[in-house]
Amino acid sequence: MRYKAILLFGAPGSGKGTQGKIIGQIPGFFHSSTGDIFRSLDLRSEMGRVFWEYASRGELVPDEITIRVWRQYITGMEWVNQFHPDSEVIVLDGLPRNVNQARLLTSEIEVVKILYLRAEPNKMIERLRRRALKESRFDDANDAVIRKRMLTFERDTRPVLDYYPQDLVVRIDAMKSQIEVLTDILPELTPIKHEMDAAVEAADRAYEQAREAAAQNAVGKS
């Protein structure tokens, strides 16, 4: 089965991570931040060293490595019962970051909505500087890296929007306060949640009916 997925889309500093963490607290949604996954790697490991090498220059980690690390993480979340793909929609924050990654994920995710958070470049740069101080984020630590990340977004990531059907894309004004942005996002999540709940209920009913039919068949044979 393919995971049902919502893409949180936007340039660095647009607020994807903040909104993703909030949405991930809502029952029925699982937040997956690719940046957080990479930053949790042991920098002494091979994958950790690769991440440091690219992120410190404001560049994207190679596609095959990114997808491999993400797959391992999601599989692990399923194994430890933290992510339930039958009843939860995965909220992808920071993936896919280019069209090739979108293609590589085609067999694994079904994109049901793209929330495109948009803000003025100066506002996003200001947010990144504050985050660097608050969270000790080395990838936000200097203006040269920030500018490189912005250019990388424009060159590599923005074209992802054209890869998907445009009726999936919802543009959100990320210049607003966090609670105002969330207020704009929630109406987009409600029908997705209702559809997922209805599918789960239908599957439960089908299971119960099959179990009852099997029980009746067993009684008839006895």
FENMO-V653964 format. One record per helix or strand. SS is the DSSP state (hx for helix, st for strand). FROM is the first residue (numbers start at 1). LEN is the number of residues. If there is no record, write none. Layout:
# FENMO-V653964
[[SS/FROM/LEN] [SS/FROM/LEN]]
This chain:
# FENMO-V653964
[[st/3/7] [hx/16/8] [st/29/5] [hx/34/6] [hx/46/10] [hx/63/17] [st/89/5] [hx/99/6] [st/109/10] [hx/121/15] [hx/138/3] [hx/143/15] [hx/160/4] [hx/166/3] [st/169/5] [hx/178/44]]
